[in-house]
Amino acid sequence: MSYTDPDILEAPVYPTLFEIQHDGQVVQMIDPTKNFTIRFSIYVPYEIRQEIKRHNHYIYVTLSNNGIPIVQKVAPVSVPHSREDRILQFASQFEAINSTDNDVVNIQMAITTKHKGEMGISEALRVCRFINTYIPLENRHE
């Protein structure tokens, strides 16, 4: 039996690259004592690119521990200039996340027209989520 998240299957954009970097080096685990960068690219279908031209959209990157947000970054989405500009690239820098006692951190990414504090933002982040993954933390034991 396989598990699939129905929300992600209906996501309006699709990830093509996801990586974590410490000091410019790609890593597979996060060292919670150091600053790090999450880089990712998303494929934006034509219909969504047209929607972005009509309404402001934002990318949310949320790091959480046991369902409690540690930090959330928000970035506006720039409108692709032509039909060929189907891939958008983003990078979010994070400070050390020493505040977690867990051995993993949950990373979720979503795209939405809603801004922080707007009614319905929690549901929009759930429904418009395109990445939901767990990344192990270095120097933590399961």
N, C-alpha and C positions, 0 to 999 in steps of 0.2 A: 504494500500500500504506500502511495506517495502522498505527501502533503503539499498543497499549493495554497497560497494566500489569494483569495478571490479579489481582494482590493488591488493587489499588485498586478494581477492579470488585466485589470481595467485601467491601469495607470495611463495618463495622457501622454507620457514621454517614456523613453526606454534607455536604460544605461548602456553605454558602449565601453566605458572605462571606469574603473574604480581603483584607487591606490592610496596608500598611506605612506607618508614620507617623514623621516627624521633626518634633519640636516641634509636634505636633498637626496637621500638614499631611500629607495623603496623598501619597506619592511612589511612583515606579515603580522606583527604584533605591535601594540602601542606600549611604549615605555611611559607609564603615568607620571614619571618625574621630569619628563622633558616636553618641550613644545613640539608640536607636530602639525603637519598639513595633510588635509584630505583633498585629493584631486579627483575630479570625475568629469566625464563627458556624457551627454545625453543626446539621443536621436529625437528630434522634434518633428512629428509628422506635419505635412502641409496644412492640414485643417487647424492644428494647434498653433502653428506659426501665424496663421491669419487671425486667430483669436488673440494672440499676444500683441498683434498690431492694434487691435481695438481696445484692449484692457491691460492694465498693469498686472504683471505676474511676478511672483516671488518664489525663490528657491529657499526652502528651509532645510537646514542640516541640524538634527537634534541628537545629542549624545545623552544617554540615560543609563541609570543603574537601578535595577529592580523596578522599572516603570517610573522612576522619579527623574525628571530631567536634570542633568548636570549643567549643560550649556546648550544654547541654541543660537545658531547663526542664520541670518536672513540676508539674501542678496537679490536685488532686482534682476529680472531677466531682460536682456537686451534683445531687441527685435532682430531676427536674422534679415540680412539685406536682400538676399535673392533666393530663388528656389534651390540653388545649390548649397546654401548655407543651412544644412540640415542638422549639423552636429554643433552643439554649444558646449563650451568648456568652462569649468569652474574650478576654483581652488579656495579652500577655507582654511585659515590658520587658527590653531587652538593652542591655548596655554596648557601647561601641565594639569592633569586632572587628578591630583593626589586625593581628592575628596571621596573617592570611591573605595569601599572595602571589598568589592567584588573582584573576581578574577577575569571578568569580561566586561565590555561596554557595548551597549546596544546602540547602533547607528541607524537612524532613519532619515530618509530624504523624501521631500515632497515638493510639488509645484502647485501653486494656487494663486488666485486673485486676492485672497484675503490677507489682511495685514495683521500684525500682532495686536491682540486686544479686541479685534473685531468679533462680533457674535458669530458663532459657528466655526471658528478657526480650528478647534480640536477635531471636529468631524471632517473638515476640509483636509487637514493634515493626514487623517486616516485614509480617506477615500482617494486622495491624490498622491499617495505614497508610491514611490517607484523603487526604493531600496529599503530593505529592513534586514539588517544582518547583525551578528555578534562578532566582535573582534577580541581575541584574548589579550590580556595585559601581561607584559613581561614581569618577571619576578613575583608572580602571584601563583599560588598553588591551588589546584582544584581539590 
